[in-house]
Amino acid sequence: MNVADLIKSTAGAETREKADTFKIWENYREQATMWRILALLQLATTPLLLILCIFIYSTRSVTLHVPAKPLPGHYRTTEIPKSLFVSKATEFINLVASYQPRTAERQFHAAAEMVDGSYLEKFEEESLGLELRAIENTARTQIYFIDPTRTNVEYKSGHVFVTFYGARAKYIAGREMPSVETKFVVTMKTVPRQNVNRYGIVITDFATENIA
């Protein structure tokens, strides 16, 4: 290789090296620009986030519902949260107000296990007797749709009254009957609790009224 070729190859290598260096510098410049933009965005959004956090912290509200300490073996009605009475009453209503002819007897017997002894005789006569015979004779199916926004709970004279409002649909021998707005009132009290009834809630009565 002569001197001229050596000079040309050296010049080409230097040119490529300068081009590579320029590309690397361009990449660093783009990254620096990106980080500068992110820093500016952070500076702009950080105060807003701080203000939002302060607002949420200052306006927060914590509500604790702590039931009173129960008596040994027996809760008073006022010592049990309303939600437990509503849950018990809902379970009872679902058994006696929504049924099919082939399941009604089983459901009514399950509901009978939830009632108080003083009410059991009346329940057996009206529900296990008259009502079950009517369901069997007419092949009646019934569905009760509870409106939870209208459920009401009242305490009176050691008893709790849970009132449900909703639509009751009936099908007699497969034919749909007009839907009726119905109110159910379930009356409850407490007895000494046990393993199968942790809070001692029992049903003492229930009433039905068509309101539309």
Number of C-alpha atoms within 10 A of each C-alpha: 5 6 7 9 10 11 11 11 11 11 12 12 12 12 12 11 12 12 12 12 12 12 12 12 12 12 12 12 12 12 12 12 12 12 12 12 12 12 12 11 11 11 11 11 11 11 11 11 11 11 11 12 11 11 11 11 10 9 7 7 7 4 5 5 6 9 10 12 10 14 10 8 12 17 21 19 23 14 15 18 13 16 10 12 24 21 12 17 26 17 13 22 19 16 20 21 20 18 21 17 19 13 12 23 22 14 19 21 16 14 20 22 13 18 22 19 14 11 15 17 14 14 23 16 12 12 19 20 13 12 18 18 14 13 20 15 12 13 15 21 23 19 17 21 16 20 11 12 9 11 16 14 17 11 15 8 7 11 17 23 22 23 21 24 22 20 17 20 19 19 17 14 13 11 10 13 12 10 14 15 17 19 20 20 20 24 22 24 22 20 17 15 15 11 7 7 12 12 22 18 26 21 27 22 18 19 10 13 11 13 11 9
